[in-house]
Amino acid sequence: MSKLKLGDIRDDKPVKLTVELPAQVHRDLTAYAEILGVENGQKLETTKLIAPMLERFMKTDRGFAKLRKERRSSSP
């Protein structure tokens, strides 16, 4: 079993967004969904990966976390 950065995909109430992706990013996202689906024994829609990927990216971005914390502490 490989070590992917994403685990199980939560089923949460979504907020609809429309985005345009470069073709290569879409192909990679589709391949990621296929691999993760095989790893977890489930069929995944490619679109279901976008939110967890963004969430993980933001959680692991130390610069973002620092600035967010500073902004929260300076807000009234």
Backbone as XML, in Angstrom:
<?xml version="1.0"?>
<chain id="A" units="angstrom">
  <residue number="1" name="MET">
    <atom name="N" x="0.849" y="-1.179" z="0.000"/>
    <atom name="CA" x="0.000" y="0.000" z="0.000"/>
    <atom name="C" x="0.892" y="1.240" z="0.000"/>
  </residue>
  <residue number="2" name="SER">
    <atom name="N" x="0.618" y="2.165" z="-0.898"/>
    <atom name="CA" x="1.435" y="3.376" z="-0.978"/>
    <atom name="C" x="1.005" y="4.398" z="0.065"/>
  </residue>
  <residue number="3" name="LYS">
    <atom name="N" x="1.853" y="5.372" z="0.288"/>
    <atom name="CA" x="1.585" y="6.409" z="1.281"/>
    <atom name="C" x="1.154" y="7.675" z="0.556"/>
  </residue>
  <residue number="4" name="LEU">
    <atom name="N" x="-0.150" y="7.815" z="0.329"/>
    <atom name="CA" x="-0.689" y="9.013" z="-0.293"/>
    <atom name="C" x="-0.959" y="10.057" z="0.776"/>
  </residue>
  <residue number="5" name="LYS">
    <atom name="N" x="-0.923" y="11.316" z="0.397"/>
    <atom name="CA" x="-1.160" y="12.386" z="1.366"/>
    <atom name="C" x="-2.614" y="12.489" z="1.777"/>
  </residue>
  <residue number="6" name="LEU">
    <atom name="N" x="-3.528" y="12.014" z="0.953"/>
    <atom name="CA" x="-4.950" y="12.054" z="1.292"/>
    <atom name="C" x="-5.393" y="10.706" z="1.817"/>
  </residue>
  <residue number="7" name="GLY">
    <atom name="N" x="-6.281" y="10.748" z="2.772"/>
    <atom name="CA" x="-6.872" y="9.524" z="3.299"/>
    <atom name="C" x="-8.310" y="9.423" z="2.827"/>
  </residue>
  <residue number="8" name="ASP">
    <atom name="N" x="-9.178" y="8.990" z="3.718"/>
    <atom name="CA" x="-10.595" y="8.884" z="3.379"/>
    <atom name="C" x="-11.160" y="10.258" z="3.053"/>
  </residue>
  <residue number="9" name="ILE">
    <atom name="N" x="-12.103" y="10.270" z="2.121"/>
    <atom name="CA" x="-12.742" y="11.516" z="1.708"/>
    <atom name="C" x="-14.054" y="11.637" z="2.472"/>
  </residue>
  <residue number="10" name="ARG">
    <atom name="N" x="-14.190" y="12.746" z="3.234"/>
    <atom name="CA" x="-15.413" y="12.976" z="4.012"/>
    <atom name="C" x="-16.542" y="13.402" z="3.091"/>
  </residue>
  <residue number="11" name="ASP">
    <atom name="N" x="-17.735" y="13.032" z="3.481"/>
    <atom name="CA" x="-18.919" y="13.493" z="2.768"/>
    <atom name="C" x="-19.502" y="14.626" z="3.595"/>
  </residue>
  <residue number="12" name="ASP">
    <atom name="N" x="-19.282" y="15.853" z="3.166"/>
    <atom name="CA" x="-19.677" y="17.039" z="3.902"/>
    <atom name="C" x="-20.567" y="17.882" z="2.990"/>
  </residue>
  <residue number="13" name="LYS">
    <atom name="N" x="-21.361" y="18.767" z="3.585"/>
    <atom name="CA" x="-22.224" y="19.622" z="2.781"/>
    <atom name="C" x="-21.354" y="20.575" z="1.951"/>
  </residue>
  <residue number="14" name="PRO">
    <atom name="N" x="-21.446" y="20.506" z="0.656"/>
    <atom name="CA" x="-20.544" y="21.288" z="-0.195"/>
    <atom name="C" x="-21.027" y="22.711" z="-0.470"/>
  </residue>
  <residue number="15" name="VAL">
    <atom name="N" x="-20.083" y="23.533" z="-0.843"/>
    <atom name="CA" x="-20.348" y="24.863" z="-1.385"/>
    <atom name="C" x="-19.889" y="24.782" z="-2.826"/>
  </residue>
  <residue number="16" name="LYS">
    <atom name="N" x="-20.750" y="25.099" z="-3.750"/>
    <atom name="CA" x="-20.439" y="24.924" z="-5.165"/>
    <atom name="C" x="-19.548" y="26.049" z="-5.680"/>
  </residue>
  <residue number="17" name="LEU">
    <atom name="N" x="-18.463" y="25.652" z="-6.336"/>
    <atom name="CA" x="-17.548" y="26.569" z="-6.996"/>
    <atom name="C" x="-17.327" y="26.082" z="-8.418"/>
  </residue>
  <residue number="18" name="THR">
    <atom name="N" x="-17.042" y="26.997" z="-9.293"/>
    <atom name="CA" x="-16.684" y="26.638" z="-10.658"/>
    <atom name="C" x="-15.240" y="27.058" z="-10.873"/>
  </residue>
  <residue number="19" name="VAL">
    <atom name="N" x="-14.402" y="26.120" z="-11.278"/>
    <atom name="CA" x="-12.989" y="26.417" z="-11.513"/>
    <atom name="C" x="-12.562" y="25.866" z="-12.864"/>
  </residue>
  <residue number="20" name="GLU">
    <atom name="N" x="-11.536" y="26.460" z="-13.415"/>
    <atom name="CA" x="-10.917" y="25.950" z="-14.626"/>
    <atom name="C" x="-9.542" y="25.434" z="-14.257"/>
  </residue>
  <residue number="21" name="LEU">
    <atom name="N" x="-9.239" y="24.224" z="-14.693"/>
    <atom name="CA" x="-7.947" y="23.614" z="-14.415"/>
    <atom name="C" x="-7.198" y="23.401" z="-15.719"/>
  </residue>
  <residue number="22" name="PRO">
    <atom name="N" x="-5.896" y="23.524" z="-15.686"/>
    <atom name="CA" x="-5.124" y="23.137" z="-16.865"/>
    <atom name="C" x="-5.351" y="21.646" z="-17.141"/>
  </residue>
  <residue number="23" name="ALA">
    <atom name="N" x="-5.302" y="21.272" z="-18.403"/>
    <atom name="CA" x="-5.584" y="19.881" z="-18.786"/>
    <atom name="C" x="-4.695" y="18.891" z="-18.046"/>
  </residue>
  <residue number="24" name="GLN">
    <atom name="N" x="-3.408" y="19.211" z="-17.882"/>
    <atom name="CA" x="-2.493" y="18.295" z="-17.201"/>
    <atom name="C" x="-2.868" y="18.120" z="-15.732"/>
  </residue>
  <residue number="25" name="VAL">
    <atom name="N" x="-3.291" y="19.191" z="-15.091"/>
    <atom name="CA" x="-3.722" y="19.096" z="-13.689"/>
    <atom name="C" x="-4.955" y="18.195" z="-13.597"/>
  </residue>
  <residue number="26" name="HIS">
    <atom name="N" x="-5.879" y="18.335" z="-14.532"/>
    <atom name="CA" x="-7.079" y="17.484" z="-14.530"/>
    <atom name="C" x="-6.707" y="16.023" z="-14.736"/>
  </residue>
  <residue number="27" name="ARG">
    <atom name="N" x="-5.781" y="15.752" z="-15.663"/>
    <atom name="CA" x="-5.353" y="14.361" z="-15.884"/>
    <atom name="C" x="-4.702" y="13.793" z="-14.630"/>
  </residue>
  <residue number="28" name="ASP">
    <atom name="N" x="-3.864" y="14.594" z="-13.980"/>
    <atom name="CA" x="-3.210" y="14.130" z="-12.746"/>
    <atom name="C" x="-4.232" y="13.913" z="-11.633"/>
  </residue>
  <residue number="29" name="LEU">
    <atom name="N" x="-5.201" y="14.795" z="-11.530"/>
    <atom name="CA" x="-6.252" y="14.666" z="-10.526"/>
    <atom name="C" x="-7.072" y="13.398" z="-10.761"/>
  </residue>
  <residue number="30" name="THR">
    <atom name="N" x="-7.373" y="13.126" z="-12.014"/>
    <atom name="CA" x="-8.115" y="11.911" z="-12.371"/>
    <atom name="C" x="-7.311" y="10.665" z="-12.011"/>
  </residue>
  <residue number="31" name="ALA">
    <atom name="N" x="-6.020" y="10.684" z="-12.329"/>
    <atom name="CA" x="-5.159" y="9.545" z="-11.993"/>
    <atom name="C" x="-5.069" y="9.368" z="-10.477"/>
  </residue>
  <residue number="32" name="TYR">
    <atom name="N" x="-4.962" y="10.470" z="-9.746"/>
    <atom name="CA" x="-4.902" y="10.411" z="-8.285"/>
    <atom name="C" x="-6.181" y="9.782" z="-7.728"/>
  </residue>
  <residue number="33" name="ALA">
    <atom name="N" x="-7.326" y="10.197" z="-8.260"/>
    <atom name="CA" x="-8.612" y="9.648" z="-7.810"/>
    <atom name="C" x="-8.673" y="8.147" z="-8.061"/>
  </residue>
  <residue number="34" name="GLU">
    <atom name="N" x="-8.189" y="7.717" z="-9.209"/>
    <atom name="CA" x="-8.194" y="6.280" z="-9.518"/>
    <atom name="C" x="-7.306" y="5.508" z="-8.548"/>
  </residue>
  <residue number="35" name="ILE">
    <atom name="N" x="-6.095" y="6.020" z="-8.300"/>
    <atom name="CA" x="-5.161" y="5.341" z="-7.403"/>
    <atom name="C" x="-5.699" y="5.327" z="-5.971"/>
  </residue>
  <residue number="36" name="LEU">
    <atom name="N" x="-6.184" y="6.459" z="-5.493"/>
    <atom name="CA" x="-6.726" y="6.534" z="-4.141"/>
    <atom name="C" x="-7.944" y="5.620" z="-4.002"/>
  </residue>
  <residue number="37" name="GLY">
    <atom name="N" x="-8.763" y="5.556" z="-5.036"/>
    <atom name="CA" x="-9.926" y="4.676" z="-5.010"/>
    <atom name="C" x="-9.541" y="3.218" z="-4.867"/>
  </residue>
  <residue number="38" name="VAL">
    <atom name="N" x="-8.514" y="2.813" z="-5.592"/>
    <atom name="CA" x="-8.021" y="1.436" z="-5.491"/>
    <atom name="C" x="-7.455" y="1.184" z="-4.098"/>
  </residue>
  <residue number="39" name="GLU">
    <atom name="N" x="-6.673" y="2.148" z="-3.593"/>
    <atom name="CA" x="-6.073" y="2.014" z="-2.259"/>
    <atom name="C" x="-7.131" y="1.872" z="-1.169"/>
  </residue>
  <residue number="40" name="ASN">
    <atom name="N" x="-8.220" y="2.620" z="-1.290"/>
    <atom name="CA" x="-9.261" y="2.634" z="-0.261"/>
    <atom name="C" x="-10.446" y="1.738" z="-0.584"/>
  </residue>
  <residue number="41" name="GLY">
    <atom name="N" x="-10.414" y="1.095" z="-1.721"/>
    <atom name="CA" x="-11.494" y="0.185" z="-2.086"/>
    <atom name="C" x="-12.812" y="0.879" z="-2.350"/>
  </residue>
  <residue number="42" name="GLN">
    <atom name="N" x="-12.755" y="2.076" z="-2.932"/>
    <atom name="CA" x="-13.974" y="2.809" z="-3.237"/>
    <atom name="C" x="-13.813" y="3.534" z="-4.566"/>
  </residue>
  <residue number="43" name="LYS">
    <atom name="N" x="-14.930" y="3.848" z="-5.188"/>
    <atom name="CA" x="-14.901" y="4.625" z="-6.427"/>
    <atom name="C" x="-15.027" y="6.090" z="-6.052"/>
  </residue>
  <residue number="44" name="LEU">
    <atom name="N" x="-14.073" y="6.904" z="-6.502"/>
    <atom name="CA" x="-14.070" y="8.317" z="-6.162"/>
    <atom name="C" x="-14.295" y="9.173" z="-7.394"/>
  </residue>
  <residue number="45" name="GLU">
    <atom name="N" x="-15.118" y="10.190" z="-7.221"/>
    <atom name="CA" x="-15.255" y="11.188" z="-8.273"/>
    <atom name="C" x="-14.066" y="12.126" z="-8.158"/>
  </residue>
  <residue number="46" name="THR">
    <atom name="N" x="-13.509" y="12.487" z="-9.284"/>
    <atom name="CA" x="-12.354" y="13.375" z="-9.306"/>
    <atom name="C" x="-12.634" y="14.668" z="-8.545"/>
  </residue>
  <residue number="47" name="THR">
    <atom name="N" x="-13.816" y="15.207" z="-8.700"/>
    <atom name="CA" x="-14.148" y="16.483" z="-8.064"/>
    <atom name="C" x="-14.135" y="16.402" z="-6.542"/>
  </residue>
  <residue number="48" name="LYS">
    <atom name="N" x="-14.315" y="15.212" z="-5.993"/>
    <atom name="CA" x="-14.325" y="15.048" z="-4.534"/>
    <atom name="C" x="-12.931" y="15.198" z="-3.917"/>
  </residue>
  <residue number="49" name="LEU">
    <atom name="N" x="-11.892" y="15.197" z="-4.739"/>
    <atom name="CA" x="-10.536" y="15.318" z="-4.223"/>
    <atom name="C" x="-10.099" y="16.760" z="-4.012"/>
  </residue>
  <residue number="50" name="ILE">
    <atom name="N" x="-10.704" y="17.678" z="-4.725"/>
    <atom name="CA" x="-10.230" y="19.056" z="-4.724"/>
    <atom name="C" x="-10.276" y="19.671" z="-3.331"/>
  </residue>
  <residue number="51" name="ALA">
    <atom name="N" x="-11.392" y="19.573" z="-2.648"/>
    <atom name="CA" x="-11.510" y="20.175" z="-1.315"/>
    <atom name="C" x="-10.525" y="19.569" z="-0.316"/>
  </residue>
  <residue number="52" name="PRO">
    <atom name="N" x="-10.406" y="18.243" z="-0.203"/>
    <atom name="CA" x="-9.432" y="17.694" z="0.748"/>
    <atom name="C" x="-7.992" y="18.069" z="0.400"/>
  </residue>
  <residue number="53" name="MET">
    <atom name="N" x="-7.681" y="18.172" z="-0.889"/>
    <atom name="CA" x="-6.329" y="18.568" z="-1.283"/>
    <atom name="C" x="-6.042" y="20.013" z="-0.874"/>
  </residue>
  <residue number="54" name="LEU">
    <atom name="N" x="-6.995" y="20.886" z="-1.123"/>
    <atom name="CA" x="-6.827" y="22.283" z="-0.715"/>
    <atom name="C" x="-6.737" y="22.401" z="0.797"/>
  </residue>
  <residue number="55" name="GLU">
    <atom name="N" x="-7.595" y="21.651" z="1.498"/>
    <atom name="CA" x="-7.584" y="21.681" z="2.962"/>
    <atom name="C" x="-6.231" y="21.234" z="3.504"/>
  </residue>
  <residue number="56" name="ARG">
    <atom name="N" x="-5.722" y="20.144" z="2.970"/>
    <atom name="CA" x="-4.428" y="19.626" z="3.429"/>
    <atom name="C" x="-3.302" y="20.612" z="3.114"/>
  </residue>
  <residue number="57" name="PHE">
    <atom name="N" x="-3.363" y="21.201" z="1.936"/>
    <atom name="CA" x="-2.354" y="22.183" z="1.560"/>
    <atom name="C" x="-2.344" y="23.343" z="2.544"/>
  </residue>
  <residue number="58" name="MET">
    <atom name="N" x="-3.512" y="23.870" z="2.863"/>
    <atom name="CA" x="-3.580" y="25.013" z="3.777"/>
    <atom name="C" x="-3.169" y="24.634" z="5.197"/>
  </residue>
  <residue number="59" name="LYS">
    <atom name="N" x="-3.508" y="23.425" z="5.632"/>
    <atom name="CA" x="-3.127" y="22.981" z="6.983"/>
    <atom name="C" x="-1.623" y="22.804" z="7.128"/>
  </residue>
  <residue number="60" name="THR">
    <atom name="N" x="-0.941" y="22.501" z="6.044"/>
    <atom name="CA" x="0.496" y="22.246" z="6.122"/>
    <atom name="C" x="1.333" y="23.437" z="5.669"/>
  </residue>
  <residue number="61" name="ASP">
    <atom name="N" x="0.710" y="24.535" z="5.328"/>
    <atom name="CA" x="1.425" y="25.739" z="4.908"/>
    <atom name="C" x="1.728" y="26.579" z="6.144"/>
  </residue>
  <residue number="62" name="ARG">
    <atom name="N" x="2.956" y="26.527" z="6.616"/>
    <atom name="CA" x="3.329" y="27.202" z="7.864"/>
    <atom name="C" x="3.206" y="28.713" z="7.754"/>
  </residue>
  <residue number="63" name="GLY">
    <atom name="N" x="3.551" y="29.262" z="6.598"/>
    <atom name="CA" x="3.429" y="30.700" z="6.408"/>
    <atom name="C" x="1.990" y="31.156" z="6.522"/>
  </residue>
  <residue number="64" name="PHE">
    <atom name="N" x="1.076" y="30.398" z="5.937"/>
    <atom name="CA" x="-0.346" y="30.708" z="6.027"/>
    <atom name="C" x="-0.820" y="30.629" z="7.469"/>
  </residue>
  <residue number="65" name="ALA">
    <atom name="N" x="-0.413" y="29.567" z="8.169"/>
    <atom name="CA" x="-0.836" y="29.390" z="9.560"/>
    <atom name="C" x="-0.354" y="30.554" z="10.430"/>
  </residue>
  <residue number="66" name="LYS">
    <atom name="N" x="0.877" y="30.977" z="10.223"/>
    <atom name="CA" x="1.423" y="32.074" z="11.011"/>
    <atom name="C" x="0.657" y="33.371" z="10.742"/>
  </residue>
  <residue number="67" name="LEU">
    <atom name="N" x="0.454" y="33.697" z="9.474"/>
    <atom name="CA" x="-0.263" y="34.923" z="9.127"/>
    <atom name="C" x="-1.717" y="34.878" z="9.586"/>
  </residue>
  <residue number="68" name="ARG">
    <atom name="N" x="-2.330" y="33.722" z="9.489"/>
    <atom name="CA" x="-3.721" y="33.583" z="9.940"/>
    <atom name="C" x="-3.816" y="33.814" z="11.439"/>
  </residue>
  <residue number="69" name="LYS">
    <atom name="N" x="-2.868" y="33.244" z="12.177"/>
    <atom name="CA" x="-2.850" y="33.416" z="13.631"/>
    <atom name="C" x="-2.633" y="34.886" z="13.991"/>
  </residue>
  <residue number="70" name="GLU">
    <atom name="N" x="-1.702" y="35.537" z="13.305"/>
    <atom name="CA" x="-1.457" y="36.957" z="13.559"/>
    <atom name="C" x="-2.703" y="37.790" z="13.264"/>
  </residue>
  <residue number="71" name="ARG">
    <atom name="N" x="-3.347" y="37.472" z="12.179"/>
    <atom name="CA" x="-4.550" y="38.222" z="11.791"/>
    <atom name="C" x="-5.663" y="38.043" z="12.811"/>
  </residue>
  <residue number="72" name="ARG">
    <atom name="N" x="-5.821" y="36.806" z="13.327"/>
    <atom name="CA" x="-6.852" y="36.543" z="14.345"/>
    <atom name="C" x="-6.568" y="37.298" z="15.638"/>
  </residue>
  <residue number="73" name="SER">
    <atom name="N" x="-5.306" y="37.360" z="16.020"/>
    <atom name="CA" x="-4.972" y="38.016" z="17.288"/>
    <atom name="C" x="-5.071" y="39.534" z="17.189"/>
  </residue>
  <residue number="74" name="SER">
    <atom name="N" x="-4.966" y="40.083" z="15.991"/>
    <atom name="CA" x="-5.074" y="41.524" z="15.838"/>
    <atom name="C" x="-6.492" y="41.982" z="15.521"/>
  </residue>
  <residue number="75" name="SER">
    <atom name="N" x="-7.399" y="41.049" z="15.263"/>
    <atom name="CA" x="-8.804" y="41.398" z="14.996"/>
    <atom name="C" x="-9.534" y="41.718" z="16.292"/>
  </residue>
  <residue number="76" name="PRO">
    <atom name="N" x="-10.463" y="42.691" z="16.239"/>
    <atom name="CA" x="-11.217" y="43.022" z="17.471"/>
    <atom name="C" x="-12.202" y="41.944" z="17.858"/>
  </residue>
</chain>
